[in-house]
């Protein structure tokens, strides 16, 4: 018996018990409008193919990756340099994430441009929005699992943003991190999300999405003047498919298969040439010699947040994403009927162009937006003379330590220094000496804890110098529970 005959017999035996051939043949031969066999309709199939590749490469990586704080970084180094083809599988998985995010965004843009969110495909669009969010969730959790300096600082920034939520910010941070700080439990939670929870959502909603596509049919080419009316659209669509329809396979699937092949080939070439993404430096909250920028799919959001005026940060950080996601879900209910053709929907085209232009510009700005430490030579910039003139020996020692410990990589002094943290010039007007000690030793917000990296004498000297950082004739901050000093420090 030849191998083909064996395969045929095994397939017949399985099909006799499972009965899968009927639904599969029906799905492959379901009629689609002849106009839908276009290169504009291939992005959904390509996204599905890349998702399958992500699952396969992810399973391979999970056999080696160690989801623990003390071994995660080393396991990625092992994959990069010791495991045969480990670097290539990591590269496929990492760049595949970028490809998948890009394809999902292009697919949703095409759906919106062609009016495929309109009646009766509202639920199909909603499922697509969930898939977009789940894809972004996979990308973010995957970046955290690299657990290098970028991942550590990026997660810290994300937790700091979540911590600004009124009333429940602290609880949200503990839920995300598994405690008050980034530690081993944090990585376990993100591993669970990345490997089990979000893939489960993806599989469920991809199944719903495909069912709705089969149930409601593929959107026809949006001809100008073909108006969507709830009373007549379904009858018109079925009449068009019956008179001018073709089976999905092989008529419409040919272009899908060609495009899938091109995407997979491009992904393989990219992975082979570019190599795996990270890991960069080993995570250490005491080392800030890093540029904690996210991967490209969140770079625009990072840039937008970095460039916000300080007085708008909290409000826009918390409300902006919620409003944007809400608008995505509301689109089929705001514009559920009417004209489909983009030629007759200039406002929709303008919105799409503005969104992509804005995201593109923000991504470009995100390559040098000032929310990261400046590492060139800020610690070598001289301290302004007026800040050291007339200071005590202890305060002068604090000024020297601020230079030596590279505090100005993140904080400016006299207009020179990093922009990630607040300027040091008026520290004493915001914080009491006790609060400065707590901030240095325990950290907070985007600032790591330096209690293990500075001796008590060094902390005391730095606090003594920072306590002088207030404008002349303006008293420094003081504990309201204690009587204020009778005099104002004129220094």
N, C-alpha and C positions, 0 to 999 in steps of 0.2 A: 504494500500500500504506500503510495507516494505521500510526501509531507502535506501537499495541498488537500489530498483526500482526507488525511487525518484531521487537519484543521477544519475542513468542511463538516466532518462527522461530529467533532467536538462542538462546533458552533450550533449544529442542528440539535444536538442533545441539550445544550444549554437553552436554546431558544424554545424548545418544546416544553421546558419547565418554567422558564421565566417569561416567555412571550414578549420579548423586547423588539423583535424585528418589525412587528406591525407599527408601534408608535414611532420607531426610528425612521422607517420608510415613509410614514405619513408626514413626519417633520421635514424630511429631506425633500419631499415632493410637494410640500404645501405651495400653492400658487402665490406669486408675487407680481405686482405690476411690472410690466416690461421696462418702464422708465426707472425702476428702482435698481436695475442691474447697472449701477454706475460706480465710478471710482469714489464718489462722494459718500457711498454707503458701506465702505469697507472698514471704518475705524472701530466699530463695535466688535467685529470678529477678530481684528488684530489685538484689541485690548484683552479679549477672552483668551487668546493664544498666549499672550505674554503672562497673563495671570496663571495659567496652567504651568508655564515654565517657572514662574516664581514659586509655586507650590513645590515643584520637583526639586529645584535647587535649594529651597528652604529645608526640605526634608534631609537632603544630603548634609547641609551645614549643621542641622540640629544634632546629628550623630557625633559631632566633634565639639560644638560650642558648649561652654560651661557657663550657665547662667548664675554665676556668683560674683560678688564684687571683687574678690581677690584672684579670680582665675579667668574672668571673661576676656580681659585684654590679652592675657598670655595665650588663650585658646585661639584668638584671631591671628596673633603672630605665628602660632604653630600652623594654622591653615595657610597663611601667606608663604611660609618658607620651608615647612617640613612635610606637610601632608601632600602627597602627589596630586597634582591638579587642584589643590585646595584654593590657590590664588585665583584660578580661572573660574571656579564655581562661585567664589565670593564676588568676583568681578561681574559675572553674569547676573547674580542676585542683586548686587548694588545698582548696576546700570539698568537692569530690568525694572527696578523700582522707578527710576527716572523715566524710562520709556513708558511705563504703565500710567504714571501720573499725566505725562504729556498726552498720551492717546486718549485717556478719559476726558481730559479738558477739551481736546479737539473734537471728540465725538459729541460732547454735550453742546459745544458751540455749533456744530453742524446741525444737530437736532433742533436747537433753538432757531437757527437761521432758516431752516426748512419748515418751520412750523409744526414739527412732529410732536410737540407737547400739547397740541390742541385736541379737542374732543375727537375720538373717545380714548385718547392715549394719555390722559392725565396721570393715571396711576403708573404707567410706564415711565413717565418723566420723574415722578416722585421716587420710584425705585432707583432710577439712575442717580438722583441726588444723593440718596443714601449710599450708593456704591461709590460715588465721588468722595464723600466724607470718609467712608471706610478705607478707600485707597490712600487718602491722605493720612489717616490714622495708622495704616500699615507702614507708610513711609516714615512717619515721625517715630513710632516705636522702634522701627528698624534702626534708625539713626541712634537712638538711645542705647540699643543693644551693642553698638560698637564700643561704648563705655570708654571712650578716650577723652581727651581734654575738651574737644568740641562738644561731645555728647554731654559731658558733665556740666559745662557752663551753659549749654543750650537748655538742658533740663532745668538748671537753676533759674534761668531767665523765665522759662515757661511757668515754673512754680511761683516765682515772684509775681508774675502777672495774675495768676489764679489767686494768689494770696491777697490781692487788692479787692476781691469781691466783698461787698459789705456784709457783715454779720457772720457769714459762713466761710470767709476766706481761709482761716486757719484750718478748718475741718477739710476743706477741699485739698489743701496742700498735704495734710496728713494722709488723705485717701490716695492721692497721687503718688506720694513718696513712700508711703507705708510707715511714716514717722515724721519727726520734725526736720530730718536731714536726709540727704541722698546717701543711701547705704545699701547693704545687701538685699534687704527686702524690697527696695525700689526696683532693683534689676529683676527680681523674681516676678514682681507684678507686671512689669513691661514685657517680660518673656511670655507670661501667660496671655497677655493681651495680643502679642504679636503672633503667637503660634496657635492659640486656641480660639480666643473670643472673636477677634476681628476676622480671621479666616472663616469662622462659622457664619458670621454675618455676610461676608462676601458670597459664600456658597449659597446661602439661603436667598439672598436678594438677586443673585445672578439667575438662580432657578426661577424666581418670580418674574424677573425681567424677560427671560426667554419664553416663559409660558405666556406672558402678555403679548409678546411679539407674535407668537404662533396663533394666539387666540384672536387678536385684533388685526393682524396683518402688518406688513412692512409699509411704512409711509410712502405714498406715491410722490412722484416728482412734483414740486409745488408750482403749478402752472398759474400765471397771472389771471385773475378773474375767476378762479375756481374757489368759491366761498364755502367755508365749513359752516353748515347749519345742523344743529342737533337733530332736527326732524328728518333730514334727508341724507345726511352724509353716509351712513352705513349702507343704505340701499345703493347709493351712487358708487361707493367703493366696491361692493360685491359685484355690481354690474360691470364695472371697469375690469376687475380681475377675471371675471368669467369670459369677457370678450377679448381682453388684451393682456392676459396673464400668462406667466410661464412658471414651471416648477423651479423652486429655489436651487435644487441640485439637478443637473449641473449648470443650468443657465446663469443664475445669479451668483452661484458660489465660485465660479471661475476667477473672477476678479478678487474675491475675498482670499482665495488660496494663494494667488500670486502676491497680493499685498502682504499677507502673513509671512510668506517666504522671504520677501524683501526686508520686512521688519526684523525677523529672526536673524537673517544674515547680517543686517546692520548692527544688531545687538551683539552678535558673536564677534564681529570685527571690532566694535567699540571696546568690548571686554578684553579682547586680546591685546589691543593697542594701548588702552588707557590703564588696564590693570585694576585691581581692587581699590575700593574707596576706603582709605584708612586701614587700620586705626592710626591716629596721630599720637601725640604724647600720652603716656600713661596717666590716668586720672589722678589728680592730686589737688585738693582744694587750696593748698598753700602756694601753688605755682600758678601764676597768671600769665606766663609767657605763651599765650595762645591767642588765636583770633576766633572766638566762638561764634562762627557763622553757620547757619543751618544749610542743608542741601538746597539746591536751586528752587525746589517747589515751595519752600517757606521763606526764601530769601526776600521776596517782595514784601511779605508780612513783617519780617524782621526790619527791613528798611523803613517801612511806614511807621512802625512803632518807634524806631530810633530817631526819626526826624520830627516826631510830634512835638509841639510846644509843651513844656513841662506842665502847664496848667490844664492841658486837655488830655494828658496821658491816660489817667485812670479811667475817665469816662469813655473815651474812644476805644481803649483796649478792651473794655468789658462789653461795650454795646455794639461796636463795629462788626465783629464776627457774627454776633447773634442776629443783627439786622440783615447782614448779607445772606446768611443761611436762610433766614425767614423769607427773604425776597425770592430765593431760588425755589423754595417750596410753594410760594404763592403764584409763580409765573403762570401755570396752567389755569388757575382760577381767575387771574387778572385778564389773561388773553387766551381764553379757551375756545373761542370761535372766531369766524371772520376770515380774512385773507391769509393764505399761507405763504405766498411767494415773497421772497425777500425784496423783489423789485417793487412791490407795493407796500413794503413795511420799512420805510427809510428810518423811522425812529428806532426800530429794533436793530437795524444794521448799525446805526450810529452808537447805540448803547454797547453793542458787541465790540466795535472798533475802539471805543473809549476804554472799555474794560481791559482789552488786550494791550493797548498802548500804555495805560496806567501801570499794569503789572510789569510790562517790559521795562518801562523807565525805572520803576522801583527796584527791579532786579539789578539793573545796571547801577543804580545808586547804592544798592545793598553791598556792592563789592568794596565800597569804601565809606559807608555810613559810619558816623562817629560813636557808635554804641559800644565799641570794643576798645580795649586798652591800646594806647599808642606805645610801641615798643622800640622806636628808633633810638632816641637819645634824650627822652624827657627827663630821666633821672639825672642827667648831666647838666641840665639847665640851671643856672645859678639862682639861688633864693634871693628875691628882691631885698635890697639893703634895708628898706624900711621895716621889714619883718624880723630882722635880727638886731637892729640897732637898739642898744640899751637893754638887751635881754640878759637874764641871769645865766650862769653856767649850765644849769639844768635845762633851761629852755633852749639854749644854743645846742646842747647835746641832742634834744628832740628834733631840732631843725636838721642836724646832720643825719640823724637816723632816718628821717623822712626821705632824704636824698639816697642814703645807702640802701634802704629797704625797697626802693623803687616804687614808693607810694604814688609818685607823680605819673606813673604809667596809666593809672586810672583816674587820678585826681589832679586838677590844675591848681596852680598857685601863682598869683600875679599874672594870670592870663595865659600861662604856659603849662602844658601837661595834658593828660588824658581827659576825655569827656565822658567816660563811662560812669564814673561816680560824681557826686557833687563836688564843687570847688571847695578848697580848704580855706579860702580867704575869710569866710564868715562862719566858720564852724562853731565858734563859741556863742554865736547868737542863736544857734539852733539846738545845741546840745550842752548839757551841763557836763562837768568833768566826769561824774559817775557814768553818765550815758556814753561819753566818748570811750571810757574804759570798757564798758560792756560791748559797744559796737566793735572795738578792735579785738577783744578777746573772744567773743561769741559769734561775731559776724551778724549778718542780717541783710535781707533784700538780695542784691546781687553781690554783696561783699562776703568773701569767705572768712572763716574764723582764723585768727592768727595767734590764739592763745598758746599754741604749742611751738610757735616759731619765734616768739619774742619773750625775753626774760621779763620778770616784774619790773626791774630797774629800767629796761628799755621802754616798756609801756608807760611807766611813770614819766619818763623824759618826753616822750611823744605827746602825752596828754598835757604836760606842762606847757609845751610850745603851742599846741592847738588851742589851749585855753586863752591864749593871747590873741587869737584870730577873731577880732571884732573891730568894727570901725571906731575911731576916736569919738569920745563923748557919748558912746552907746554902751550901756552895761551889758555884760555877758549874760547868757541864760543862767537861771538859778532854780533850785528846787523850791517850788511854791510852798512846800510843807515847812520850809525853814524861813526865818526872817531874811529879807534881802539885805545885802551889804549897804551900809550907810553911804559909802562913797562909790564913785564910778571910776574904774580903772582908766586912766588917761593915756595909757601906752598905746 
